[in-house]
Amino acid sequence: MADPSTYRPAPGAIPTSPGVYRFRDAHGRVIYVGKAKSLRPRLSSYFQDVANLHPRTATMVTTAAAVEWTVVATEVEALQLEYSWIKEFDPRFNVKYRDDKSYPELAVTLNEEYPRVQVMRGAHKKGVRYFGPYGHAWAIRETVDLMLRVFPVRTCSNGVFKRARQIGRPCLLGYIGKCAAPCVGKISQAEHVELAEEFCDFMAGRTGNHLRRIEQEMQDAAAAMEYEKAARLRDDLGALRSAMEKNAVVLGDGTDADLFALAEDELEAAVQIFHVRGGRVRGQRGWVTDKVEDVDTAGLVEHALQQLYGGGTESVPREVLVPALPEPLAPVQEWLTGLRGAQVDLRVPQRGDKKDLMTTVQRNAQQSLILHKTKRASDLTTRSRALQEIADALELDSVPLRIECFDISHLQGEDVVASMVVFEDGLARKSEYRRFQIKSFAGQDDVRSMHEVITRRFRRYLQEREQTGEWAVPEEDGPREEDGRPKRFAYPPQLLVVDGGQPQVAAARRALDELGIDDVALCGLAKRLEEVWLPGASDPVVLPRSSEGLYLLQRVRDEAHRFAITYQRTKRAKRLTAGELDSVPGLGETRRQALLKHFGSLKKLRAATVAEICEVPGIGLRTAETVVAALAARTPVAPAVNTATGEIIEDSTEEETK
């Protein structure tokens, strides 16, 4: 581990101009590339006390052995050079992209003497009209097949076209009417160019004139009793409408825009992009990003813009809609304007159709991240590798086939609860999940709460083991409840995970020691830094960011957090609900609970009639009328908000268990 002071530039050596800098390790490899509008303050910030740096930044500067920089004229040039170097060196501490493939587009080669329609990938060429991108090449071919009925533009390769001209006989498409056959002179070169331009007009969204023209020709043919021609035009009209349905109209003003959305967690982010041309969604693409540096949403947006437009394969539209604006905004906007050759509006949509479409893109990004995680979690080979990586990192004797994770949740010291989730063979075992109420004290003491819940869980385990005796048999033959179900705490885990760092791990270790349990491995996962802490260790175990073992531990921890906070919200919502009924005259605790149990929530109770309330055991006519009058007179309580997460706490009737 290097000392940053050993390679710190001499005072005054760093210029104050805009530029791009590179950190290199001891082997000369570039490990980080960054840009700055003023190099001196930016680079100086890396050489302060390492303890004051963000942990990821501290890891980077202690891994590096040298720093170098290149001065440029403007921030826009810095943005361009940063992208080029990231692509060239692939630094380990910069954002990583899982999917960098090119997407197919529909291209019309108007730069050729006889334009043709084809599927193309890669960089754009001058004189070629592009439409898309599309998710799959077959989607383009389906659209083209429908369009060729009305606009029979050439689709053959140059070799096939040249051969047809030599022998004077068109290919099969020319015989079946899906090519105008300019190769044998069925139409002139000028007529074929005009046909290709009409094809482009239709694909660009200018469809009204073409549809009206074909419909009028169909009616004229029918009036002239040319029924075969009218039937053909009818089929052409249907083909065009089918092609239009494949690109649904979403914006009515002929908007050209790219919409970016992100869904992220601590380790990864999913990027989704919708390409809207002529008010229609012409294509969609996306990728998953590894967050190997400390980057916020605005930073991810800037990286996504570089990823999409930096290679020159994507044309920049008039509008680019994003969930958060890069900081600073001006250089990025100027860079995009330079790529397009005209003004680009980079902004966050606030209202209207564009805001609604952004919500759809956001939903797709979330689904993409969920699908990515699900694929990783469901793969047997991946799960096996993850368990083996955990065993190797923690120096366990065997892979932890059963993992239990505990988390504490409360809202400003109130309604303190804990959760226990179980993963067996890398998969969630929800039937084994348990919830705990922390009642021995109140307050924001997560360490004390963790000690209590670990003690309660393993004391129950010891009690059941004493009742059934020592056993080491498969779960199917293990101790059972009277109804045939397995004992709730009869199976000790191979690995116990707590959500937290050294203090939580120490509390869990103390609880296990007090009970005399020494055969359960223990670790803690600190959420902010994703570090694995072991009992008594002065330094954490740092798993690689791409490690499947770290991913599994994170998923276990996140599931424990979700289960705990769901229970905490339920308890708080019930407490708030019951409190609203406290002021109803003549309504005691027993009847309040009976009302809530019968109707399920305060919202349903408010909507109930007197007759419906009378159906509750113990509630008479007079009491029902009092309840209805009291609830009608009260102003509805504003939704409770969790100050830690900013989420609204809704009414819930989930049964509480210790």
N, C-alpha and C positions, 0 to 999 in steps of 0.2 A: 504494500500500500504506500503510494507516494505522498510526500509532503508537498502541498501546493506552493509553499514558499520557495522550494528549490527551483521551480521553473517560472516564477513570477517575473514578468517583464520589468525592466528598470523604470523608476519614476520618470514620467515625461516621455517614455518611449512609445506609448500607445497614442495614436492620433485621435483627434476628436471628430473626424469625418465619418460619414456613413460607410459601412463595410460589412464583410462577412468573415467570421472567425472559425477556426477549426482546432479542436482539442485532439491530440494524438497520445496514444499509450506508449509504453516503453519499447514496443516493437515497431513503432512508426505507423500503426493503423489509426485511421481517423475514427474517433469514437463519438464525436458530437460536432454538429454544424449549426451555427446560429447566425443571426443577422442583428444589426443595431443601427439606429440612426446616428448614434455617436458611440464609437468603439470604446473610448476611454472609460466612461462611467459603467458601461455594461461589463467589460472585462474586469474592471476593478472590483465589481460586486462579487465575482467568483473567488477573490483572494482575501476575503475577510475571514474571521474565525470560523472554522469548519462547523463548530457547534451551533452557529447561528444560521447555517444554510439549511435549506430543505433537504431531507434525507436523500432523495434521489440526486439532487445536485451535489451533495457532499460525496456520494458514491462516485459520481462522474469525475469530480476534480481530484479525488484521491486515486482514481484509476489512471488518470492522465499523467503524462510526463512532459508535455510540451504544449504550447499554444502558439498559433500563428494566425495572421489576419491578412485580408486583402481589402484595400480601400477602393470604393466606387464613388461615382458622382452623385447618385441620388438613391433614395430609399427603394425606388422601383427597381433599379439595377441590382440592389442588394437582395430583393425578393427573388429576382430571376436567377442570380448566381447561387443563392441558398438552395433553390430547387435543383439546380444542375448538380451541385456537389452532393446533395442528399441522394440523388439518383446514382451518381458515380461511385460514392464511397459506401453507401448503405450503413451509416453509423449506428452502433448498437444502442445509443442513448437517445436517438431520435425516434419519432413515431414510426411504427412498422405497419405495413399494409399487407393483409393476408391475401387479397385478391387484386391483382394488378393486370388482369387480362383486358384485351380490347374487345369491344362489343360490335356486332355486325350492324351495318347501315345499308339502306337502299340508296344506290348511287345511279345517277343518269349522266353519262359522259357527253356532255354538250360540247366538249372540246374536240370531239372526233367528227369526221366528215359525216358519218352515219351514226348518230348517237345510239347508245344501247343502255339497257337497264340491267343492273347486276348487283350482287351482294358484295360489299367491300368492307375491309377492316383496315385499321392502321391510320397513318397520316392522311390528311386531306390533300387533294391535288387541285391545282388551279384549273378552273373551267369545268369542274364536276359539281353537280348539284347533289347534296346529301340530304337524306331524310332518316330520322331515327335519333339515337340508336335504338335497336330492338333487343329484347332479351335473348331471342333465339333466331338463327338464320331461317328456320322453317316458317316462322311468323312472317318474315319478309316474303318468302316464296308464295305463301298462301295469298297475301295481299296482291302480289304481282300477277298471280294466276287469274284472279278476279278482274284486275284492271286491264289485262291484255285483251279481253273481249271487246272493250270499247276503244282502248288506245293500243293497237297492236304494234308496239315499238319493238325494234330488234333486241333480242336477248342473247344471241349466239356469240361465241368467241370470234376473235379476228380470223383465226384459222378456218373455222367453219364458214364464215362469211366470204372469205376469199375463195374457198373451194367451190361454194355455190355459184359465185360469179363466173368462175372458170367453166363449169359444166352447164351453166344456164338452167339449173333446176334448184328450186328452194328446198329447204329442210322440211321436216314434218310439220313444224309450227306454221309455216307458210301455207301448207295444204289445208290445215284445219282452221285457219282464220285467226290464229293468235300471233301472227306476225304479218306486217304489210308487205314483206318480201321486197325490200328495196334492192336486194342483191340481184334480182332478175328484172328489175325495172317496172314492177307493178305500180310503184309510186316513185315520184322523182325525189332527188336528194332534198330539195327545198320542202317538199310536202312531208317528208319523213322528219325533218328538223322541226317543222311546225307541230307535227304529231307528238314529238318528244316534249316540246314546250307545253302543250296542252296537258300531257301527263304530269309534268312538274307543277303546273297551276293547280290541278286537282289535288295532288298530294300536299300542296302548300295550304290547302283549306279553301281555295276559291272554287267551290263546288256548285254553287247555285246556278250559274249560267249554263254549265254543262248539263245539269239535271233538267233544267227547263227546256233546253234545246232538244234533248233526246225525247222528253215527254211530248213536246210539240210535234216532232217528226213521227212519233208513234201514233198520235191522234190523226195526223194528216194521212198516214198510210192506211189507217183503219177507215177513214172517210173515203179514201180512194179504192177501198176494197182490196188493198194489197196486204192481205192478212198474214202472209208468211213474213213480210218485212216488219209488220207491226209486232208480231210475236217475237222476232229477233230483237227489236228495239226494246220490247218489254223485258226480255231476259237481260239485255245490257243494263237497263235501268236497275233491275234487281241486283246485278253484280256490283254496280257502283255503290248502291246503298249498303250492301253487305260489307264492302271494303270500308265504307265510312263508319260502320258499327264497330269495326275493329279498332278504330281510333276515336273513342267517345269524346264528344264536345264537353269540355269542362268550364271553359271561360268564353264568354260571348263577345269579347272585344278583339278577337284575333291576336291574343297575347303571344309573344315569343318570350319564354322564360325557362330558367332551370330552377327547380325547387330542391333545396338541400334540407335534410332532417337527420338528427342524431339520436341514438339510444345508447346509453353508456353505463358502465359500472366502474369499479376501481381498476380493473385490469384491461378491459376491452371496450370498444365502441363500434357500433354498427352505423354505417353511413348509407343513406338511401337518397337517390336523386331521381326526380321525375323531369323529363324533357317535354316541355309544352311548346308546340309550334303551331301557329295559326289557331290558337285556342283549343288545341287538341293534345292529349297526351300521346306523344309519338314514340316514347321509349322510357325505359326504366333501367337503372343499374344500381349496383351497391357493392360494398365490400365491408370486411371486418378489420378493424384497426387494433393492433396491440399498443396499449398506452405504456410505453417504456420510459416516459419522462413525465414530469409534473406539468400537465397541460389541462387548461379548462376548456369549456365549450367553445369560446371564441377562438382559442388556439386550434382546436380540432377543425373548426370551420375553415380557418386559413390554410391548414394542411390539406383539407379536402379540395379547396379551390386550386391549390397548387397541383394536387394529384390529377384533377380532371382536366385542367386547361394548360398546365405547364408543358406537357409533351407536344402540344400543337396538333393533336388528333381530334380535338373537340372545338367546334366553333362557339364563340361566346355570344349569347343572345342579348337582347336589349335589357332584360331584367334578370337579376340573380337574387332569388329570395332565400334567406338563411334564417336559422333560429337565433343566432347571435352575431353581432357585427365584430369583425376583427379589430384589434387595437394595436397600432393606429389604423384608422380606416382609409385615409387619403392615399397612401402608397398602394394598397391593394386595389382600390378603385381605379387609380391611374394605370396600374399594370393591366387590369382587365380591359380598360378603355383602349390601351395601346394594342392589345391582342386583337380586339374587334375592329379597331379603326374608327370607332364612333363611341359616343357616350354610353356607359353602362350604368344602370341603376342598381346598386347593391344595397339591399335594405331588408328589414324584418317586416313581413306583412302584419297589419294590425287589425283589419276587419274585411268583411266581404268574402267574395268567392275565393280569392287567393288565400285568405286565412283558412277557409274551410278546406281547400285543397292541401295546404300545408299540414293540417291535422291528419289528413289521409296519408301523406308521406311519412309523418311521424309514426303513425300506427304501423306502417310497413317496416319502418326501421326497428321498432320494438319487436315485431314478429320475427324479423331477420335475426336479431340478437338472441331471442328465445330459441329459434330453430337451431342456431349455431351451437348454443349451449346444450340443447337437447341431443343433438347428434353426437357431441362429445361424450355426454353422460351415458348414452344408450349403447355405445360401442363396447363390447366385452373386452377386446384387446386393449382399448384405451383405459378402461377401468382397472384392468390388471396391472398395466404399466403405472398408473397413478398410485395404486396401493403399494407397489414395489418401491416406487420413488419415495413415498412417505416412510416406509420401513427402513430404507437405506439412509435417508436424511436424519431420522430420529434414532438410528442404530437399534432397531427392534429385532428381536429374535425371529419373528415371523411377521407376515403381512397382517395388518389390522382388519380382519374381516368384519368385525363389528366396531363401529365408531359411534360414540355418544358425544353430543355437543350441548353445552349449557350457555344460556344467555340471560341477562337481567334486563328488565324494562320497567321504566316508571316515568311519570310526568311530573317533574319538579318535586320529587320525593313522595308523591302520592300514588296510591294503587300500585305498589311494588310487586312485581310478579317475576317468575322465572320460567324458562322453557327447557325441555329436554327433547332433542330430536335424535333419531337413530338411523344410521346408514349401515346396511349390511351388504357386503360385496360391492360397495360403491353405489348402491341404490337406496333411496329413501324408503324406510319401513314405517309408514305413517301409523300403522296400528300400534306401534310401540311408543309413539310420542306421548309425553306427559307434560302437565302444567302444574305450577306451584304458586301458591300465594305466600308472600313473605309477611308474616304477622308478628314476628317476635320484636320488631322495632319498625320505625318509620324514618324515612330520610333518604338522602342521595348517597348511600354507602354501598356501592356495588361490591366492594371487597367482602364486607360482612355478609351481604346477601349471598354471594357466591359460596362462602364457607357454609352457610346454613343449608343451601339447596343441595350441595354435594354431600353434606352430612346426612340429610334426610334420605336422599336417594340410596346411599350405600348402607345406612343403618337398616333400611327396609330389606336390602339385599341380604345382609347378614342374618336378619331375623328369619327370612324365608329359607336360607341355607341351613340354619339350625333346625328348622322344622322338618326339612326334607333330607338332610344329611348331604355329605359331599357327593357330587356326581359330575361326571364328565361324559355326557351322552349327547347325541344330537337333539336339537330343539323339539322334534316331534315326540321324543320319549322323555322330555323333561317334566318337571313338576307342573301340575295343572290346578286351576281353580275348580270349584265345585261344578261350574257349568261346562267344564271341559277346556276352557281357555288356558293358555300358559300363564304362569305366575307373572305379575306385572314387572317385577324387578329381579327375577330369578336368574337373569343372564348377565354376567359382568362383561363390560366391553374390553376389547384388546387395547383400545386407545380412547382416552378421555380428552376432549377438546373443550377449552373454555374460551369465550369471546373476550379477549383482553390481553394485556401484557403481563409484566412481571408481578404486579400486585395480585391480580386475579389468579395467576398460576400458583403463587405462594399460598394464597388462601385455600385453593383446592388441595394442594399438597398437604397442608396442615390438617385439613379435614380427613384426608385419607390416612395420615399417620395416626391421628387420634383414634381411628377405628381399627388400626392395625392392618390395613390393606396395602400390600407392597407389590402386588402382581398386576397392576393396571398401569400402563404407560400414560403419561400426562403431558400435554402441551397447551400453549395458548396461542391464538392467532390475533395479532394486533391489527385492527381494521385499517387504520390510516396508512400504515407502512407495509402491510402484508408481511410482517416478520413473524417467525415461529419461535416462541419462547419456551424453554425447558426449565424445569425446577432447578433452582440454584445456579443457573448459568448467568454469567455477567454479560455475555453477548448473545444476540439471537441467531437462529439458524435462518439463513437467507436462501430460499429456493429460487431457481431461475424463473423469470417472468413467464417463460413459455412452458414451464413444468406442468405436466398433467397432475402431479401430486399437489402442487399449490392450488391448481384450479379446483380439485376435489375438496381440499380443506376450505377454500373460500366458499364453495357451494354449500358445504355442511354448515359453516358459520352463518351464511346469509339465510339459510332455511331456519336455523335456530332464532335468528333475529326476527324474521318474519313471523314465526309462530308466537314468539314472546310479545311482540308489539300488537299483534292481533288480539291476544288475550287481554293485554293491558287496555286497549281501546274498548273492548267489550265491557270490562269492569267499570271503566269511567263512564261509558254511555249509560249503563244500568244505574249507576249512582246518580247521575244527573236526571235520568228519567224518574227514578223513585223520588228524588227531591222535589220534582214538580207536583207530585201528588200529596206531598206532606201538608200542603195548605188546605186540602179538601176537608171540610168539617165532618166529623164522624167516621173518617176512614183511617183505620188502624193499619199497623204493619202487615198483619195477616191478610187483610182484604186487599191492600195495595199489591202485595205479591200475587194474590189470586187473580186480580185484574190483569197484571202484566203477563202472567203465565197464560191466561186464557186468550188474550188478544195478540200477544207476541211483541208488541211495541207500543210506545205512546202515540205514535202517528195513527195506528189502527184504532186505538182506543178513542182518540179524538173524533174519528170518523164514525164511530158506532152510535147507534140509536139507543134510547132508553130501554126499549124492549130487548135489544141485544145484550145490554149490560146486565139486565135482570136475569139472564141465563147463567151468569156466573154464580156458583154456589156461595151463599152467604150474603149476596147483594140483593136488597129489596128495592121496591119501586122508589121510595123516598130517597134512598142512598144513590140510586142510579140517576135520578133527576138532579141531585146535588152535584154528582160527578160531572154530568153533562154541562150544567150551568157553570161550574168552576172552570172547566177546561175551555169553554167558549169565551169566558170573560178574560182569561189570561192571554197575553200576547205570546205567540209562539217563541220558544227559546231559540236564540241564534245557535247555529251549529257550533259545537265545541271544536276547538282547533288545537292540535298537538303542537306546542311551541317548538318542539325538537325537530319535527319533520315538516310542519306547515300543512299537514293533511287534515281534512275534516273528519271528525269522529261521528259516525252515524249510529243510529239506534241498532241494537243487536240483542238477540235473546239466547245466545249461546250459553249453555249451562256451565257454571263455574265449578271447577274441581280443584282440590288441593293437590 
